[in-house]
Amino acid sequence: MKSIQLPFLRLFSSIIFLVILGSLQIASAQNSIPQTPGHKDDAATEPSIVAEPTPPNANDNSLQNAITPAAPSTPLVIGPGDDLEITVYGAPDLSGHMRVSASGNISIPLIGYIRIAGLSNSEAEAAIEAQLREKGVVNDPQVSVYVKEYGSGGISVAGEVAKPGSYSALGPHRLFDVLQAAGGPTDRAANKVIISHRGQTEVTTVFLSKNPAEMAASNIDLQPGDTVIVPRAGIVYVLGEVTRPGGYVLNATGGVTVLQVVAVAGGTTHVASAGKTRLLRKTDAGFQEERIDLKKLLRGQIRDVAVKDEDILFVPNSAIKSALNASALVAVAASTAIYRVPF
């Protein structure tokens, strides 16, 4: 009996030892997990889900536009006639309202004249602080310069715009902003603008395109004191028996011909006397008249004729015997509609 119990006791002791060893290993593994305050049993608490950030799409144009830095605007500079409010902190006797003289100077008590024309606000502040420090008026000067009105910094817009005049350079002062403030170009405007800069003899010519990329490139910054001139485009008048009589703006870089303007006018009507078409051209001696056989021109039997600014092309009615004279045609052209076409 003793020989049977001994192996059994050894087996039972080994099982107990293995159970205790396993319990110690489990406890050790649990202690190695870092605990955070308020940590609860995973079985009782749902784990929080953190969404991974969505990677940017390289083809997303909105993202590219968002990160594209805006073009820096041209800083405004102070000029003669500008109305300033100058504050010297801690020295009210030196502060005050003043206007820049015609020579570009201002006068400050205990300092005298300081030339600030051509400087930006921050540059003018530094110049005044330097003079106060140099002459021992203020040990550590702090100056603020605020331009209440740019008397000489307006941008003038003239020519073929709805509201010609002078516009403030405060705020946005790019080309399209100023043109929009002036009501936009008229129907008679050319597809270009001429910009003259204050104090410079050279001018800048900017061509206005309908291409978005070219439009963005032509929206240039303007300087205070610039003058924007929108010239009048050439216009040829097509009157009489055509589908859409009127004036047509010549914005082409090359030549425009009779066939082209007749085509954009919708062609002749069924009662037109195309063979008796008249071309009136303004000269120093008055209007010069030329007879054009539009019927042969349409058939390619004669060479096409180039048109110029202020030409009047008149297609008569075959049923009407009396023809309008040059004065009558000019009066009709002056009151006709103007069309912009992609010549």
Short mmCIF file of the C-alpha atoms (twelve columns), coordinates in Angstrom:
data_MODEL
# 
_entry.id   MODEL 
# 
loop_
_atom_site.group_PDB 
_atom_site.id 
_atom_site.type_symbol 
_atom_site.label_atom_id 
_atom_site.label_alt_id 
_atom_site.label_comp_id 
_atom_site.label_asym_id 
_atom_site.label_seq_id 
_atom_site.Cartn_x 
_atom_site.Cartn_y 
_atom_site.Cartn_z 
_atom_site.pdbx_PDB_model_num 
ATOM 1   C CA . MET A 1   0.000   0.000   0.000    1 
ATOM 2   C CA . LYS A 2   2.855   2.367   0.798    1 
ATOM 3   C CA . SER A 3   4.503   1.563   -2.526   1 
ATOM 4   C CA . ILE A 4   1.320   2.671   -4.363   1 
ATOM 5   C CA . GLN A 5   0.774   5.877   -2.390   1 
ATOM 6   C CA . LEU A 6   4.280   7.184   -2.875   1 
ATOM 7   C CA . PRO A 7   4.130   7.587   -6.685   1 
ATOM 8   C CA . PHE A 8   0.678   9.098   -6.371   1 
ATOM 9   C CA . LEU A 9   1.881   11.685  -3.837   1 
ATOM 10  C CA . ARG A 10  4.828   12.581  -6.083   1 
ATOM 11  C CA . LEU A 11  2.480   13.064  -9.070   1 
ATOM 12  C CA . PHE A 12  0.083   15.179  -7.008   1 
ATOM 13  C CA . SER A 13  2.955   17.355  -5.736   1 
ATOM 14  C CA . SER A 14  4.191   17.933  -9.292   1 
ATOM 15  C CA . ILE A 15  0.710   19.062  -10.420  1 
ATOM 16  C CA . ILE A 16  0.426   21.495  -7.503   1 
ATOM 17  C CA . PHE A 17  3.880   22.915  -8.315   1 
ATOM 18  C CA . LEU A 18  2.981   23.459  -11.971  1 
ATOM 19  C CA . VAL A 19  -0.289  25.242  -11.028  1 
ATOM 20  C CA . ILE A 20  1.529   27.584  -8.637   1 
ATOM 21  C CA . LEU A 21  4.233   28.305  -11.253  1 
ATOM 22  C CA . GLY A 22  1.598   29.112  -13.899  1 
ATOM 23  C CA . SER A 23  -0.196  31.482  -11.533  1 
ATOM 24  C CA . LEU A 24  3.044   33.312  -10.808  1 
ATOM 25  C CA . GLN A 25  3.763   33.755  -14.548  1 
ATOM 26  C CA . ILE A 26  0.275   35.152  -15.227  1 
ATOM 27  C CA . ALA A 27  0.605   37.621  -12.368  1 
ATOM 28  C CA . SER A 28  4.001   38.717  -13.634  1 
ATOM 29  C CA . ALA A 29  2.621   39.310  -17.149  1 
ATOM 30  C CA . GLN A 30  -0.264  41.429  -15.799  1 
ATOM 31  C CA . ASN A 31  2.087   43.573  -13.723  1 
ATOM 32  C CA . SER A 32  4.228   44.306  -16.809  1 
ATOM 33  C CA . ILE A 33  1.257   46.092  -18.561  1 
ATOM 34  C CA . PRO A 34  1.361   49.881  -17.781  1 
ATOM 35  C CA . GLN A 35  -1.752  51.035  -16.017  1 
ATOM 36  C CA . THR A 36  -3.273  54.510  -16.501  1 
ATOM 37  C CA . PRO A 37  -5.458  56.301  -13.966  1 
ATOM 38  C CA . GLY A 38  -9.041  55.231  -14.206  1 
ATOM 39  C CA . HIS A 39  -8.101  52.094  -16.141  1 
ATOM 40  C CA . LYS A 40  -10.871 49.543  -16.194  1 
ATOM 41  C CA . ASP A 41  -11.201 46.013  -17.272  1 
ATOM 42  C CA . ASP A 42  -11.048 45.715  -21.061  1 
ATOM 43  C CA . ALA A 43  -14.042 43.418  -21.030  1 
ATOM 44  C CA . ALA A 44  -16.162 46.088  -19.338  1 
ATOM 45  C CA . THR A 45  -15.037 49.120  -21.331  1 
ATOM 46  C CA . GLU A 46  -15.199 49.662  -25.094  1 
ATOM 47  C CA . PRO A 47  -11.862 50.814  -26.494  1 
ATOM 48  C CA . SER A 48  -11.860 54.336  -27.997  1 
ATOM 49  C CA . ILE A 49  -11.306 54.529  -31.750  1 
ATOM 50  C CA . VAL A 50  -8.941  57.155  -33.119  1 
ATOM 51  C CA . ALA A 51  -9.394  57.873  -36.833  1 
ATOM 52  C CA . GLU A 52  -6.243  57.883  -38.870  1 
ATOM 53  C CA . PRO A 53  -5.650  61.190  -40.693  1 
ATOM 54  C CA . THR A 54  -6.534  60.989  -44.369  1 
ATOM 55  C CA . PRO A 55  -3.415  61.429  -46.499  1 
ATOM 56  C CA . PRO A 56  -3.597  64.363  -48.920  1 
ATOM 57  C CA . ASN A 57  -4.431  63.589  -52.499  1 
ATOM 58  C CA . ALA A 58  -1.748  64.827  -54.831  1 
ATOM 59  C CA . ASN A 59  -4.341  65.397  -57.557  1 
ATOM 60  C CA . ASP A 60  -6.619  67.530  -55.385  1 
ATOM 61  C CA . ASN A 61  -6.592  71.022  -56.906  1 
ATOM 62  C CA . SER A 62  -8.318  72.534  -53.878  1 
ATOM 63  C CA . LEU A 63  -5.434  71.443  -51.683  1 
ATOM 64  C CA . GLN A 64  -2.898  72.935  -54.055  1 
ATOM 65  C CA . ASN A 65  -4.830  76.179  -54.143  1 
ATOM 66  C CA . ALA A 66  -5.063  76.265  -50.380  1 
ATOM 67  C CA . ILE A 67  -1.331  75.960  -49.864  1 
ATOM 68  C CA . THR A 68  -0.326  78.252  -52.667  1 
ATOM 69  C CA . PRO A 69  0.922   81.469  -51.081  1 
ATOM 70  C CA . ALA A 70  -0.854  84.625  -52.199  1 
ATOM 71  C CA . ALA A 71  1.116   87.062  -54.304  1 
ATOM 72  C CA . PRO A 72  2.465   89.828  -52.071  1 
ATOM 73  C CA . SER A 73  0.858   93.184  -52.719  1 
ATOM 74  C CA . THR A 74  2.937   96.272  -53.424  1 
ATOM 75  C CA . PRO A 75  3.399   98.343  -50.225  1 
ATOM 76  C CA . LEU A 76  1.900   101.819 -50.295  1 
ATOM 77  C CA . VAL A 77  4.329   104.688 -49.952  1 
ATOM 78  C CA . ILE A 78  3.837   108.172 -48.559  1 
ATOM 79  C CA . GLY A 79  3.771   111.046 -51.022  1 
ATOM 80  C CA . PRO A 80  3.228   114.826 -51.136  1 
ATOM 81  C CA . GLY A 81  -0.232  115.853 -49.997  1 
ATOM 82  C CA . ASP A 82  -0.833  112.756 -47.869  1 
ATOM 83  C CA . ASP A 83  -2.699  113.315 -44.614  1 
ATOM 84  C CA . LEU A 84  -0.884  111.736 -41.641  1 
ATOM 85  C CA . GLU A 85  -1.590  111.088 -37.970  1 
ATOM 86  C CA . ILE A 86  1.736   110.795 -36.093  1 
ATOM 87  C CA . THR A 87  1.855   109.558 -32.514  1 
ATOM 88  C CA . VAL A 88  4.977   109.670 -30.342  1 
ATOM 89  C CA . TYR A 89  4.085   107.559 -27.302  1 
ATOM 90  C CA . GLY A 90  4.726   109.349 -24.032  1 
ATOM 91  C CA . ALA A 91  5.221   112.706 -25.799  1 
ATOM 92  C CA . PRO A 92  1.840   114.171 -26.780  1 
ATOM 93  C CA . ASP A 93  3.447   117.548 -27.608  1 
ATOM 94  C CA . LEU A 94  5.317   115.847 -30.462  1 
ATOM 95  C CA . SER A 95  2.245   114.038 -31.744  1 
ATOM 96  C CA . GLY A 96  -0.383  115.417 -34.030  1 
ATOM 97  C CA . HIS A 97  -2.058  115.630 -37.385  1 
ATOM 98  C CA . MET A 98  0.019   116.891 -40.316  1 
ATOM 99  C CA . ARG A 99  0.123   116.834 -44.102  1 
ATOM 100 C CA . VAL A 100 3.169   116.034 -46.237  1 
ATOM 101 C CA . SER A 101 4.411   119.148 -48.040  1 
ATOM 102 C CA . ALA A 102 4.901   119.445 -51.789  1 
ATOM 103 C CA . SER A 103 8.609   118.814 -51.230  1 
ATOM 104 C CA . GLY A 104 7.847   115.565 -49.378  1 
ATOM 105 C CA . ASN A 105 8.645   116.775 -45.841  1 
ATOM 106 C CA . ILE A 106 6.864   117.018 -42.502  1 
ATOM 107 C CA . SER A 107 7.731   119.277 -39.572  1 
ATOM 108 C CA . ILE A 108 7.911   117.914 -36.019  1 
ATOM 109 C CA . PRO A 109 8.523   120.141 -32.961  1 
ATOM 110 C CA . LEU A 110 12.110  120.098 -31.590  1 
ATOM 111 C CA . ILE A 111 13.274  118.200 -34.675  1 
ATOM 112 C CA . GLY A 112 12.391  120.248 -37.705  1 
ATOM 113 C CA . TYR A 113 11.800  118.924 -41.197  1 
ATOM 114 C CA . ILE A 114 12.020  115.229 -42.014  1 
ATOM 115 C CA . ARG A 115 11.700  113.923 -45.547  1 
ATOM 116 C CA . ILE A 116 9.363   110.936 -45.640  1 
ATOM 117 C CA . ALA A 117 8.047   111.010 -49.205  1 
ATOM 118 C CA . GLY A 118 8.671   107.667 -50.893  1 
ATOM 119 C CA . LEU A 119 8.743   105.784 -47.569  1 
ATOM 120 C CA . SER A 120 6.286   103.222 -46.292  1 
ATOM 121 C CA . ASN A 121 4.603   103.633 -42.897  1 
ATOM 122 C CA . SER A 122 7.173   101.514 -41.084  1 
ATOM 123 C CA . GLU A 123 10.076  103.268 -42.814  1 
ATOM 124 C CA . ALA A 124 8.672   106.675 -41.858  1 
ATOM 125 C CA . GLU A 125 8.296   105.533 -38.243  1 
ATOM 126 C CA . ALA A 126 11.938  104.411 -38.182  1 
ATOM 127 C CA . ALA A 127 13.108  107.718 -39.707  1 
ATOM 128 C CA . ILE A 128 11.264  109.775 -37.084  1 
ATOM 129 C CA . GLU A 129 12.494  107.567 -34.238  1 
ATOM 130 C CA . ALA A 130 16.075  107.939 -35.486  1 
ATOM 131 C CA . GLN A 131 15.806  111.745 -35.471  1 
ATOM 132 C CA . LEU A 132 14.266  111.802 -31.980  1 
ATOM 133 C CA . ARG A 133 17.027  109.564 -30.685  1 
ATOM 134 C CA . GLU A 134 19.826  111.404 -32.487  1 
ATOM 135 C CA . LYS A 135 18.800  114.837 -31.176  1 
ATOM 136 C CA . GLY A 136 18.202  113.551 -27.670  1 
ATOM 137 C CA . VAL A 137 14.553  114.527 -27.577  1 
ATOM 138 C CA . VAL A 138 13.334  111.075 -26.513  1 
ATOM 139 C CA . ASN A 139 15.605  108.350 -25.153  1 
ATOM 140 C CA . ASP A 140 13.631  105.342 -26.379  1 
ATOM 141 C CA . PRO A 141 11.100  106.687 -28.897  1 
ATOM 142 C CA . GLN A 142 8.126   104.673 -30.062  1 
ATOM 143 C CA . VAL A 143 6.432   106.260 -33.077  1 
ATOM 144 C CA . SER A 144 3.288   105.342 -34.999  1 
ATOM 145 C CA . VAL A 145 2.496   106.770 -38.450  1 
ATOM 146 C CA . TYR A 146 -1.022  106.333 -39.804  1 
ATOM 147 C CA . VAL A 147 -1.937  107.579 -43.280  1 
ATOM 148 C CA . LYS A 148 -5.490  108.901 -43.067  1 
ATOM 149 C CA . GLU A 149 -5.650  109.811 -46.737  1 
ATOM 150 C CA . TYR A 150 -3.336  109.264 -49.680  1 
ATOM 151 C CA . GLY A 151 -3.588  112.653 -51.332  1 
ATOM 152 C CA . SER A 152 -1.138  111.755 -54.093  1 
ATOM 153 C CA . GLY A 153 -1.508  108.002 -54.032  1 
ATOM 154 C CA . GLY A 154 -4.733  107.570 -55.930  1 
ATOM 155 C CA . ILE A 155 -4.890  105.570 -59.130  1 
ATOM 156 C CA . SER A 156 -6.431  107.387 -62.085  1 
ATOM 157 C CA . VAL A 157 -8.515  105.449 -64.603  1 
ATOM 158 C CA . ALA A 158 -9.321  107.040 -67.949  1 
ATOM 159 C CA . GLY A 159 -10.570 106.061 -71.362  1 
ATOM 160 C CA . GLU A 160 -13.186 103.461 -72.224  1 
ATOM 161 C CA . VAL A 161 -14.473 102.601 -68.737  1 
ATOM 162 C CA . ALA A 162 -17.930 103.144 -67.290  1 
ATOM 163 C CA . LYS A 163 -16.795 105.505 -64.512  1 
ATOM 164 C CA . PRO A 164 -13.496 107.272 -65.246  1 
ATOM 165 C CA . GLY A 165 -11.890 108.988 -62.273  1 
ATOM 166 C CA . SER A 166 -9.396  108.703 -59.441  1 
ATOM 167 C CA . TYR A 167 -9.613  105.743 -57.074  1 
ATOM 168 C CA . SER A 168 -7.964  105.270 -53.718  1 
ATOM 169 C CA . ALA A 169 -4.979  102.963 -53.523  1 
ATOM 170 C CA . LEU A 170 -6.015  101.805 -50.046  1 
ATOM 171 C CA . GLY A 171 -6.825  98.106  -49.904  1 
ATOM 172 C CA . PRO A 172 -6.507  95.937  -53.011  1 
ATOM 173 C CA . HIS A 173 -4.929  97.850  -55.852  1 
ATOM 174 C CA . ARG A 174 -4.342  95.305  -58.566  1 
ATOM 175 C CA . LEU A 175 -5.334  96.015  -62.149  1 
ATOM 176 C CA . PHE A 176 -8.624  94.108  -62.215  1 
ATOM 177 C CA . ASP A 177 -9.674  95.550  -58.834  1 
ATOM 178 C CA . VAL A 178 -9.257  99.081  -60.134  1 
ATOM 179 C CA . LEU A 179 -11.000 98.321  -63.433  1 
ATOM 180 C CA . GLN A 180 -13.926 96.815  -61.542  1 
ATOM 181 C CA . ALA A 181 -14.110 99.888  -59.291  1 
ATOM 182 C CA . ALA A 182 -14.289 102.001 -62.453  1 
ATOM 183 C CA . GLY A 183 -17.284 100.026 -63.697  1 
ATOM 184 C CA . GLY A 184 -15.343 97.842  -66.119  1 
ATOM 185 C CA . PRO A 185 -14.436 98.465  -69.770  1 
ATOM 186 C CA . THR A 186 -17.147 99.655  -72.145  1 
ATOM 187 C CA . ASP A 187 -18.239 97.858  -75.287  1 
ATOM 188 C CA . ARG A 188 -15.937 100.108 -77.294  1 
ATOM 189 C CA . ALA A 189 -12.846 99.277  -75.209  1 
ATOM 190 C CA . ALA A 190 -9.799  97.653  -76.744  1 
ATOM 191 C CA . ASN A 191 -8.439  94.406  -75.321  1 
ATOM 192 C CA . LYS A 192 -5.492  96.166  -73.701  1 
ATOM 193 C CA . VAL A 193 -4.702  98.799  -71.088  1 
ATOM 194 C CA . ILE A 194 -1.837  101.270 -70.942  1 
ATOM 195 C CA . ILE A 195 -0.355  102.053 -67.521  1 
ATOM 196 C CA . SER A 196 1.825   105.098 -66.912  1 
ATOM 197 C CA . HIS A 197 3.802   105.322 -63.689  1 
ATOM 198 C CA . ARG A 198 4.387   108.478 -61.694  1 
ATOM 199 C CA . GLY A 199 7.858   109.892 -62.292  1 
ATOM 200 C CA . GLN A 200 8.617   107.528 -65.190  1 
ATOM 201 C CA . THR A 201 8.561   108.127 -68.921  1 
ATOM 202 C CA . GLU A 202 8.059   104.485 -69.912  1 
ATOM 203 C CA . VAL A 203 4.594   102.957 -69.948  1 
ATOM 204 C CA . THR A 204 3.386   99.395  -69.447  1 
ATOM 205 C CA . THR A 205 0.967   97.811  -71.914  1 
ATOM 206 C CA . VAL A 206 -1.105  94.900  -70.655  1 
ATOM 207 C CA . PHE A 207 -3.185  92.828  -73.078  1 
ATOM 208 C CA . LEU A 208 -6.436  91.461  -71.668  1 
ATOM 209 C CA . SER A 209 -7.045  87.863  -72.646  1 
ATOM 210 C CA . LYS A 210 -9.966  85.512  -72.045  1 
ATOM 211 C CA . ASN A 211 -7.554  82.691  -71.219  1 
ATOM 212 C CA . PRO A 212 -7.633  82.114  -67.421  1 
ATOM 213 C CA . ALA A 213 -3.871  81.618  -67.118  1 
ATOM 214 C CA . GLU A 214 -3.116  84.738  -69.153  1 
ATOM 215 C CA . MET A 215 -5.721  86.705  -67.202  1 
ATOM 216 C CA . ALA A 216 -4.020  85.823  -63.918  1 
ATOM 217 C CA . ALA A 217 -0.652  86.907  -65.299  1 
ATOM 218 C CA . SER A 218 -2.049  90.229  -66.546  1 
ATOM 219 C CA . ASN A 219 -3.592  91.142  -63.162  1 
ATOM 220 C CA . ILE A 220 -0.533  93.111  -62.124  1 
ATOM 221 C CA . ASP A 221 -0.013  95.255  -59.040  1 
ATOM 222 C CA . LEU A 222 -0.463  99.009  -59.423  1 
ATOM 223 C CA . GLN A 223 1.541   101.685 -57.669  1 
ATOM 224 C CA . PRO A 224 -0.018  104.734 -55.998  1 
ATOM 225 C CA . GLY A 225 0.023   107.554 -58.530  1 
ATOM 226 C CA . ASP A 226 -0.325  105.256 -61.557  1 
ATOM 227 C CA . THR A 227 -2.650  106.127 -64.417  1 
ATOM 228 C CA . VAL A 228 -4.593  103.369 -66.178  1 
ATOM 229 C CA . ILE A 229 -5.795  104.211 -69.681  1 
ATOM 230 C CA . VAL A 230 -8.237  101.910 -71.459  1 
ATOM 231 C CA . PRO A 231 -8.006  102.877 -75.145  1 
ATOM 232 C CA . ARG A 232 -10.863 102.748 -77.585  1 
ATOM 233 C CA . ALA A 233 -10.839 99.815  -79.967  1 
ATOM 234 C CA . GLY A 234 -11.251 100.186 -83.685  1 
ATOM 235 C CA . ILE A 235 -14.851 99.786  -84.836  1 
ATOM 236 C CA . VAL A 236 -16.211 98.985  -88.278  1 
ATOM 237 C CA . TYR A 237 -19.916 99.531  -88.966  1 
ATOM 238 C CA . VAL A 238 -21.956 97.107  -91.078  1 
ATOM 239 C CA . LEU A 239 -25.289 98.679  -92.049  1 
ATOM 240 C CA . GLY A 240 -28.178 97.982  -94.362  1 
ATOM 241 C CA . GLU A 241 -29.408 94.590  -95.473  1 
ATOM 242 C CA . VAL A 242 -27.483 92.283  -93.129  1 
ATOM 243 C CA . THR A 243 -28.956 90.029  -90.455  1 
ATOM 244 C CA . ARG A 244 -27.459 91.958  -87.533  1 
ATOM 245 C CA . PRO A 245 -26.435 95.497  -88.471  1 
ATOM 246 C CA . GLY A 246 -24.213 97.302  -85.979  1 
ATOM 247 C CA . GLY A 247 -20.697 98.275  -85.025  1 
ATOM 248 C CA . TYR A 248 -18.119 95.525  -84.587  1 
ATOM 249 C CA . VAL A 249 -15.077 95.955  -82.385  1 
ATOM 250 C CA . LEU A 250 -11.769 95.269  -84.104  1 
ATOM 251 C CA . ASN A 251 -9.580  93.642  -81.463  1 
ATOM 252 C CA . ALA A 252 -7.597  91.511  -83.860  1 
ATOM 253 C CA . THR A 253 -3.822  91.546  -83.957  1 
ATOM 254 C CA . GLY A 254 -3.981  91.015  -87.708  1 
ATOM 255 C CA . GLY A 255 -6.131  92.453  -90.469  1 
ATOM 256 C CA . VAL A 256 -9.915  92.117  -90.732  1 
ATOM 257 C CA . THR A 257 -11.635 91.960  -94.096  1 
ATOM 258 C CA . VAL A 258 -15.046 92.751  -95.577  1 
ATOM 259 C CA . LEU A 259 -16.006 89.081  -95.743  1 
ATOM 260 C CA . GLN A 260 -15.211 88.624  -92.053  1 
ATOM 261 C CA . VAL A 261 -17.342 91.516  -90.824  1 
ATOM 262 C CA . VAL A 262 -20.220 90.528  -93.129  1 
ATOM 263 C CA . ALA A 263 -20.004 86.983  -91.767  1 
ATOM 264 C CA . VAL A 264 -20.168 88.090  -88.103  1 
ATOM 265 C CA . ALA A 265 -23.085 90.358  -89.048  1 
ATOM 266 C CA . GLY A 266 -24.991 87.231  -90.062  1 
ATOM 267 C CA . GLY A 267 -24.616 87.640  -93.802  1 
ATOM 268 C CA . THR A 268 -26.854 89.523  -96.210  1 
ATOM 269 C CA . THR A 269 -30.640 89.288  -96.271  1 
ATOM 270 C CA . HIS A 270 -32.680 87.968  -99.201  1 
ATOM 271 C CA . VAL A 271 -33.562 91.539  -100.324 1 
ATOM 272 C CA . ALA A 272 -29.959 92.774  -100.315 1 
ATOM 273 C CA . SER A 273 -28.375 94.242  -103.402 1 
ATOM 274 C CA . ALA A 274 -24.974 92.743  -102.603 1 
ATOM 275 C CA . GLY A 275 -23.441 93.858  -105.881 1 
ATOM 276 C CA . LYS A 276 -23.933 97.529  -104.935 1 
ATOM 277 C CA . THR A 277 -22.288 97.393  -101.505 1 
ATOM 278 C CA . ARG A 278 -20.514 100.621 -100.533 1 
ATOM 279 C CA . LEU A 279 -17.482 101.086 -98.308  1 
ATOM 280 C CA . LEU A 280 -17.078 104.545 -96.763  1 
ATOM 281 C CA . ARG A 281 -13.675 105.387 -95.288  1 
ATOM 282 C CA . LYS A 282 -12.918 108.503 -93.272  1 
ATOM 283 C CA . THR A 283 -9.982  110.589 -94.513  1 
ATOM 284 C CA . ASP A 284 -8.647  114.046 -93.775  1 
ATOM 285 C CA . ALA A 285 -10.622 115.336 -96.764  1 
ATOM 286 C CA . GLY A 286 -13.874 113.677 -95.663  1 
ATOM 287 C CA . PHE A 287 -15.381 110.298 -96.466  1 
ATOM 288 C CA . GLN A 288 -14.036 108.419 -99.432  1 
ATOM 289 C CA . GLU A 289 -16.444 105.978 -101.044 1 
ATOM 290 C CA . GLU A 290 -15.567 102.686 -102.703 1 
ATOM 291 C CA . ARG A 291 -17.990 100.389 -104.499 1 
ATOM 292 C CA . ILE A 292 -17.573 96.694  -103.631 1 
ATOM 293 C CA . ASP A 293 -19.327 93.914  -105.496 1 
ATOM 294 C CA . LEU A 294 -20.057 91.743  -102.486 1 
ATOM 295 C CA . LYS A 295 -21.695 89.138  -104.720 1 
ATOM 296 C CA . LYS A 296 -18.450 88.539  -106.621 1 
ATOM 297 C CA . LEU A 297 -16.524 88.722  -103.353 1 
ATOM 298 C CA . LEU A 298 -18.639 85.939  -101.866 1 
ATOM 299 C CA . ARG A 299 -17.999 83.831  -104.959 1 
ATOM 300 C CA . GLY A 300 -14.258 84.383  -104.725 1 
ATOM 301 C CA . GLN A 301 -14.119 86.186  -108.070 1 
ATOM 302 C CA . ILE A 302 -12.407 89.285  -106.651 1 
ATOM 303 C CA . ARG A 303 -9.890  89.856  -103.878 1 
ATOM 304 C CA . ASP A 304 -11.127 90.540  -100.372 1 
ATOM 305 C CA . VAL A 305 -10.780 94.063  -98.999  1 
ATOM 306 C CA . ALA A 306 -9.284  94.954  -95.596  1 
ATOM 307 C CA . VAL A 307 -11.357 97.189  -93.322  1 
ATOM 308 C CA . LYS A 308 -10.075 99.873  -90.940  1 
ATOM 309 C CA . ASP A 309 -11.242 101.733 -87.884  1 
ATOM 310 C CA . GLU A 310 -14.414 103.799 -88.473  1 
ATOM 311 C CA . ASP A 311 -15.118 102.214 -91.868  1 
ATOM 312 C CA . ILE A 312 -18.804 101.991 -92.796  1 
ATOM 313 C CA . LEU A 313 -19.922 99.071  -94.944  1 
ATOM 314 C CA . PHE A 314 -23.407 99.598  -96.366  1 
ATOM 315 C CA . VAL A 315 -25.402 96.870  -98.131  1 
ATOM 316 C CA . PRO A 316 -28.404 98.502  -99.888  1 
ATOM 317 C CA . ASN A 317 -31.869 97.134  -100.434 1 
ATOM 318 C CA . SER A 318 -32.571 95.955  -103.950 1 
ATOM 319 C CA . ALA A 319 -36.136 97.341  -103.833 1 
ATOM 320 C CA . ILE A 320 -35.118 100.854 -102.774 1 
ATOM 321 C CA . LYS A 321 -33.767 103.005 -105.584 1 
ATOM 322 C CA . SER A 322 -32.634 106.011 -103.537 1 
ATOM 323 C CA . ALA A 323 -29.338 105.532 -101.770 1 
ATOM 324 C CA . LEU A 324 -28.348 107.048 -98.425  1 
ATOM 325 C CA . ASN A 325 -25.596 109.638 -98.582  1 
ATOM 326 C CA . ALA A 326 -22.490 109.599 -96.397  1 
ATOM 327 C CA . SER A 327 -23.912 111.968 -93.771  1 
ATOM 328 C CA . ALA A 328 -27.002 109.838 -93.323  1 
ATOM 329 C CA . LEU A 329 -24.905 106.680 -92.977  1 
ATOM 330 C CA . VAL A 330 -22.684 108.324 -90.349  1 
ATOM 331 C CA . ALA A 331 -25.782 109.306 -88.364  1 
ATOM 332 C CA . VAL A 332 -27.088 105.749 -88.520  1 
ATOM 333 C CA . ALA A 333 -23.707 104.342 -87.464  1 
ATOM 334 C CA . ALA A 334 -23.546 106.675 -84.468  1 
ATOM 335 C CA . SER A 335 -26.796 105.286 -83.062  1 
ATOM 336 C CA . THR A 336 -26.303 101.617 -83.856  1 
ATOM 337 C CA . ALA A 337 -25.504 98.833  -81.390  1 
ATOM 338 C CA . ILE A 338 -21.911 97.809  -80.702  1 
ATOM 339 C CA . TYR A 339 -20.882 94.144  -80.690  1 
ATOM 340 C CA . ARG A 340 -17.693 92.549  -79.424  1 
ATOM 341 C CA . VAL A 341 -16.661 89.638  -81.601  1 
ATOM 342 C CA . PRO A 342 -13.631 87.276  -81.450  1 
ATOM 343 C CA . PHE A 343 -11.816 88.642  -84.481  1 
# 
